[in-house]
Amino acid sequence: MAPWRGRFRFPLYLRLWLAVVVAVVLLTLAFGYLWRATAQQAPAREVIIRNEAGDVIGRVSQRAAWVPGQGLEFQVTMRDGSTQFVQLPPRQRRVGEGPSVRPWVRGSDTLLWILGITALAVAIGAYPIVRRLTLRLDALRRGVERWGEGDLSARVDEEGSDELAFVAQRFNHAAERLETLLKSHKSLLANASHELRSPLARIRMGVELLGPEASPAFQEEIRRNIAELDQLIDEILLASRLDARETDVGSFEAVDLTGLAAEECARADAELIPPADGQPVLVEGVVKLLRRAVRNLLENARRYSSGPVRVELAREGDVIALRVRDQGPGVPPAERERIFEPFYRLPGASEQHGGVGLGLALVRSIAQRHHGSVQCEDQDGGGACFVLRVPGVRG
C-alpha cells in the first residue's frame, strides 16, 4: 500500500476551521439580507407641506430614503405640479453630550458591520482551538502511516481519556500483538529452515553411499528432489528477511547491471541486448539481491520455455528496465498479478517444471526493496515478458 504522505492538500484541522468560517460568513450574509429586506419594508410616512395661511400645498405618503451625510429625504409633489424634496437632517450633538455616533454604524449597514467583525473574531479565535483538537489526530495518522510502511515497532500516543485515546490504545494493542506474531513466525521459519539443513546433508550423503545397486535414474531423481528442497529453504529464509524492513540484507552501492546481467545470461545460456548507447547501466542496490532477481527471472523463463531467452536493458528516464523475454506458453492476462504471490502456480503447471512458487515473489520483494517494480507485459508473437524496473544512478 502506498503511503499517505503528501495526499492531504487540506488537513482535517484546516477543513474544520474553514467550515466554521464559512458558516459564520453564510450567517452574516443571511442576516444582512434579512436586515435590508426589513428596512425596505418599513411603513410609509405621510409628509404634509402647508403655506403661511395653513393651506395644504403638498402631500405625500411614502417610505423615506436615506441619503448619506444628509439624513432622510422625501419627494413631495405639489399641487401646482412641481416637485419638492424635503430632508430631515441627522440630529446634531448637543452641548454636554458624548461623542456622536460614527457614520459607519449609522443606518441599515450597522448590522452588517457588527456581523462582519464577529465573523472575523470567530475565524481568528476558532483556528487555534480547532488546530489543538486535531493535533492528536495528526499524530495518530503519522503513527499508523509509519506502521503501514513496515515499521512494526511504531506506536502512537495514548494521552487523554476520550474516544481518540481509546482508538490509540486499541491500535497499539493490535500492533503489538501482530508484531509478536510476525516475529514468532519468522523465528519459526528461520529455526525450521536451519534444522532442515542437517537431514538434507544426511540424505545427500546417503545417496552418495547407495553404490551401483541404485539405478542412475533413481539417484538423479533423489538429487533433484534434494536440490528443490534446498532451494525452498533458501528462498523461505530470504523471503522472511526481505519481509522484515529492519533486517540488514546488505549495503547499497553502485552496481553495473550490464555486467551482472551478462554473467547470469552466460550461466543460463540466454542472449543479452545492452542499451543502444553502449554506456554502462548503473543502479543503486545490493549486488546479491539484484543477482538473485535476475537469476530467478532467467530460471523462470528457462523452466517454461524450450526456445531462446533474451534479456534486454533499456533506460526509461531515471529508471532502468530489464526485460526477460521467452518463447513459452505465456501468462494469461488474468494471472499476471497472481503469479507474484508466494507459492502460486499457474493452473495446469505440473511438478516436472520444477520450482516451488517463490521465485517471482522474491523478485517482487527485491524490486520493492530497491524502490522498483516488476510486472508481466504483453509480447508480440507469444511467450512471456517480465520487466524489472529499478532507479538508475544519477550522474
Secondary structure, DSSP 8 states (H G I E B T S, - for coil): ----TT--SS-HHHHHHHHHHHHHHHHHHHHHHHHHHHHHT---EEEEEE-TT--EEEEEEE--EEETTTEEEEEEEBTTS-EEEEEE------TT------GGGSSTTHHHHHHHHHHHHHHHHHHHHHHHHHHHHHHHHHHHHHHHTT-TT------SSSHHHHHHHHHHHHHHHHHHHHHHHHHHHHHHHHHHHHHHHHHHHHHHTS-TTS-HHHHHHHHHHHHHHHHHHHHHHHHHHHH-TTS-----EEEEHHHHHHHHHHHHT-EEE--TT----EEEE-HHHHHHHHHHHHHHHHHH-SS--EEEEEEETTEEEEEEE--SS---GGGTTGGGSTT---TT--GGG---S-HHHHHHHHHHHTT-EEEEE--TTSS-EEEEEEEB---
